[in-house]
Amino acid sequence: MKDEKWDDLLYCVKSFCQVRNIDIPDLSSSYFSRGARARNKHSDHTLDHHYRVDIFYEAINCQLMELDHRFSDSTMEMFRLASTLDPKNAHEPFRSLDVCQLVEKFYPEDFSDHEKTILKMKLQHYVIDVVQHEVYKKLTCIGELCQWLVRTRRETTFDLIYRLICLLLTLPVSTATIERSFSAMNIVKTRVRNKMDDEFLNDSLLLFIEREVAEKISLEEIVEDFKAAKDRRIPTCTCCSVTHLQFKTDNSKGVNETFSYNNNWQQSIGMSHMKSFMDEDVKHLLVGMKFKDVLSKAPNW
């Protein structure tokens, strides 16, 4: 198979060179390594051997090793068994036995023994009502299948199969977005913040990772939600009816600074410092509750 792909690649490269009048070297000639010392050494390898074996084959072997390292035999077996639920394979016979094996081997704690028995019977009706449906054959992924089952209210009829599909949708956890989210922990949880609790860390990560959504949240909305929370207290001055927020600034002296909030932010040391203080400290303290509320109402979350 490698030789066939090499021939196809070599043909494409030669065609590219001919169209653009690029000289094509003689692949049967000897290959000499680059460098002053290497030029004085005779090589038994030809250019064809160097490009085909040392570069092309080596690159494929590295990719195969990486795939073997990332996907174990058990993972590949899970993907193989789960592929029968993928609508892209609608042209192939539906393998009910693979679905039962998938539940037995990988999700034994999510289904009781009684549910496993019922699942075998429901798979027969699933083939007639879902797999043979014309809309099912037009679906392209398991995610679309899950949405279609909900729209047609078939998730209640085939609740066990729907539960299995939802479990399968949790598999792609190694996407680029997830990897960027994990790498963000190195930025947010620095050595200075190493003692923060889990809730504060979670709120800070949400604010950092989903900064586009967080930018749409105003500070006024955050403070109002914070005031309305039952498990928080914000003292209100009886003489001026102004809410005073008191936070400890992260400076070398550890001085407590008190800020007042009414229709406008007021404080005695300048609006520029107030904006910096609010952006870096207060918003991190208060944004978690409001941010989670916004995400829960968003259509894509």
N, C-alpha and C positions, 0 to 999 in steps of 0.2 A: 504494500500500500504506500509505503514511503517513496518507493521508486516511481510509482505512478504520479504522485503529487510532485515529486521533483521534476519529472518530465514536463508536467503542466506549467510549473513555475519557470523552468528554463525557457520554455517556448514563449511565455509572456514577456520575459526579460529580453529575449532576442528580438521579439517583435517591437518592443518599446525602443530598443537601440536602433533598429533599422529605420523606423519612422523618423527618428530624430538625428540620424546620421552620426550615431555614437559608435566608435570602434569596438568590435567584439573580440576579446582576446581568445587565443587558441587554448581551449581547455585541456588539450592533450599535452601541453608544454609543462615543464617542471615548475613547481611552486617554490618560491624563496620567501622566507619570512622577512619582515621588515626589520631594519636596524643594521648597524654597521657590522656587528659580529655575525648576525644571521646570514648576511649576504655571502660570506666566505664559506659557509657550510652548504654542502650539496644535499638536496632533498630528493627522496625517492617518490614523493607525492606529486601528483599532477594538480593543476588548477581545478579540474573536475572533482578530484578526490577532496580537495580542501573545501570547496564551496558545498559539495554534496554531503560529505561525512562530517567534517570538522565544524561546519556552521549549520547547515539545514537539519541534519539528523540530530545534532547536539541540541539545537533549539527545541525540537520536538520532544526529545527525551527529557529535557528540563521541564517542559510543560506537563508531560505525563507524570513525572515525579511529583510535581506540585499538586496535580489533581488527585493522585493517590494519597498524598499526605492530607489534603483537605477533605476528601470524601473517602471514608472507610468502606469496608465491605458491607457492614450493616446499614450504612447510610445509602449506599447504592441499591441495596435490596429494598429499603423503604421506598425510594424513588420508583423502583420498578413496580412494586405492588401498588403504589399510589397512582401510577400512570393510567390505570384502568378507569379511574374516575375523571380523567382529563377529557374534556369534550373534543380536543384536537384528535384524539384517537377514536372518534366515533365510527370511522370506517372499519375498525377492527372489532372482532367479537368481544362483547363485554364479559370480563372474567370475574364472575362473582366469587370464585374461590380465592382469588387474590385479595379481594376486599376482606374476606373473613380472616385470612392469614395476616393481613395488615393489622387488624384489631387484636388478634391473638398475640402477635409478637411485639408490637410497639405500643399499643394502647390497652393493655389488659386491665388497668385500674380505672379507666374511664368508662368501661362498660361492664355491667354485671353479667353473670352467667345466663340469667334469664333474658337479658337484652341481646346477648350474642345469639341466642336461639331465635329470637324474634327477627334479628337482623337478616338471618339466612332466608327467612320467608319473605321479608319485605324487599329483598333484592330482586326477587322474581317479578314483583309488581313494579319495581323501579325500572326494570328493563323495558316493560311494556309502556308505562306511562311517561317516562322521562327519556330514556336512551333512544327510543324509536320516535320521539317527537321531532318534528321538522325544525323547530327553533333550537333544539339541543344541538343539532348538527351544524348550526351556524355559529355556535359559541366558540370562543378561541382559547379560553383558559378556565381554570377552576374558580377564579374570582368571579367571572361573569356567570358561571353556573350557580354559584351561591346567591348572587343577586337575583337571578331569574327564578330560583326556587322561592325566594322571599316574595317577589312580585306576584307570582302565581299562587302563593300560599301553599305550595307543595312542601314547605319545610315542616309543616305540622303533620302532614301525612307520612313523610319519610323523615321523621325527626332524628332517628338514629344515624341515617346516612348524612343528614345535614350536620349533625354534631361531628361526625368524622371529617367532613369537608372543612368545617371550621378549624378543627385541629390541624389539618394539613396546611391550611393557610398561614399557620404560625411558623412554618418551616423556613421560609427565606429570611433568616435573621442576619445574614451576612451581606446585606446590601451596602452600597456606598454610603447611603444616609446613616445607617446604623453604625458603620465604622467611623464616620465623622463624628457621630454623637459620642462614641466611646473615647475618641481622641480628644474631644473637648474637655474631658475630665482633667487632662494634664494642664489645661489652661485655667480652668475655673478653680480646681482644688489644688492650689499652690501650697508651698510649705507654710506660708503665713496662715492660710485658711485650713490647715490640715486637721484642726480640731472641730470643725463645723459638724453639726449633727446631720442625720440623713435627710430630714425634712428641709432644712435650709439648703443643703447641697442639691436636692432635687429641684427646689424652686430656682436656684441660681443656674442650674443646667438648662432648665426650661427657658429661662430668660435669655441665656446665651445662644442656645441652639436655634430656637425659633424667634430670633430677633426681629424678623419681618412682621410677625404677628404682634410681638410686644410693642413695637413702635406705634401701633394703632391705638394703644391703651393710654389714655391721658392720666396724669397724676391726680387730677381732681376725682376721676372715677375710682381710682384706687383708694384714696382717702375716704370717700363716701362709703365704699364697701367695707373698709376697715372699721369705720365708725359703726356701721350697722351690724357687725359681727357680734354674737352674743358672748363669745369667749375672749373678748378684748375690751380694754378700757382706755379711753382717751379723755383726760380731764378737761372740763370746760370752765373757763373763767366766768364767774357769776357777775363780775363788774362790767366786762366788755363783751360777753357772749362770743368769745373767740376761742377756738380749740387750739390748745398748745400741745405740740408734739415734741417730746424730749428724747434725744438719742445721744449716745456717746460717740463722738467722732473718733476716727482711727488716726489720731495724730500722736506725736511722741510724748506730749504732755498729758494725754488722756483727759482733756478738759470736756466737761459736759456743756453742750450748747443747746439752748431752747429756741425753737422756731414756732412762729404763730401762723395759723392758716385761717383766712376767711374767704373773701372773694379773690384775693391776691395773696401771694406769699410775701411776708414781711419779716425782715430781720435786720439787725443793726450792723452787719459786717459786709454788706454789699450783695446785690442780686446775682453777680457772676459766681461768687462763692456758693450762694444758695443753690443755684442751678447745678453746679458741680456736685455739691453735697447730696442733692436729691437724686441725681442721676446715678451716683455710685453707691449710696448707702440706703437711703429710704426706699427707693424703688426696689432694691433687692430684698428688703425686709417685707414689703407689702404686696409685691406683684404676684406672688405665688397664688394666692387665693383668687384674685381677679383673672390671672392668666389661665388658670385651669378652667374657670367658668367660661372664658371666651373659647377655649379649645373644645369644650364639651358642646358648644352651640354651633361650631363650625361644621359645614356639610361634609368636609373631607376628613374629619377626625372621628 
